[in-house]
Amino acid sequence: MSITLTHPGKNRQVTVPDNVADSYTSQGWVAAGSPAPAEQEPVDISTLKVEELKAYAEKHDIDLGDAKKKDEIRAVIEAANSLEEGHDADAHDAEAAAIPADADGGAEDQG
């Protein structure tokens, strides 16, 4: 089976197999017709204490590895966040590349 998802921030809609829907919803996609999730304020990790940084990492599925000190933990989180931002851009580029050249509905060029 498949599910149609909408990305509120991108005004895009895709239909994907159920087995990959979780991957999309973790990136902000919602089932078509569902209300958009509430926007979360960005977190300034430079103001967080060690325990708050650890909680942030756990919430965002960031593996801290051997990082124990505040600066080490912050560096791991920042690296993971920048990697994720780059991944989102790569996914968007791949999506755009997957759109057929004749995606204008078959209209012929007049000119």
URRAHU-V195102 format. One record per residue. N is the residue number from 1. RES is the residue in one small letter. OMEGA is omega as a letter, one per 20 degrees, with the letter a starting at -180 (NA if undefined). Layout:
# URRAHU-V195102
n:res:omega
N:RES:OMEGA
N:RES:OMEGA
This chain:
# URRAHU-V195102
n:res:omega
1:m:r
2:s:a
3:i:r
4:t:a
5:l:r
6:t:r
7:h:a
8:p:a
9:g:a
10:k:a
11:n:r
12:r:r
13:q:r
14:v:r
15:t:a
16:v:r
17:p:a
18:d:a
19:n:r
20:v:a
21:a:a
22:d:r
23:s:r
24:y:a
25:t:r
26:s:r
27:q:r
28:g:r
29:w:r
30:v:r
31:a:a
32:a:a
33:g:r
34:s:r
35:p:r
36:a:r
37:p:r
38:a:r
39:e:r
40:q:r
41:e:r
42:p:a
43:v:r
44:d:a
45:i:r
46:s:a
47:t:a
48:l:r
49:k:a
50:v:a
51:e:r
52:e:r
53:l:r
54:k:r
55:a:r
56:y:a
57:a:r
58:e:a
59:k:a
60:h:r
61:d:r
62:i:r
63:d:a
64:l:r
65:g:a
66:d:a
67:a:a
68:k:a
69:k:a
70:k:a
71:d:r
72:e:a
73:i:r
74:r:a
75:a:r
76:v:a
77:i:r
78:e:r
79:a:r
80:a:r
81:n:r
82:s:r
83:l:r
84:e:r
85:e:r
86:g:r
87:h:r
88:d:r
89:a:r
90:d:r
91:a:r
92:h:r
93:d:r
94:a:r
95:e:a
96:a:a
97:a:a
98:a:r
99:i:a
100:p:a
101:a:a
102:d:a
103:a:r
104:d:r
105:g:r
106:g:a
107:a:r
108:e:r
109:d:r
110:q:r
111:g:NA
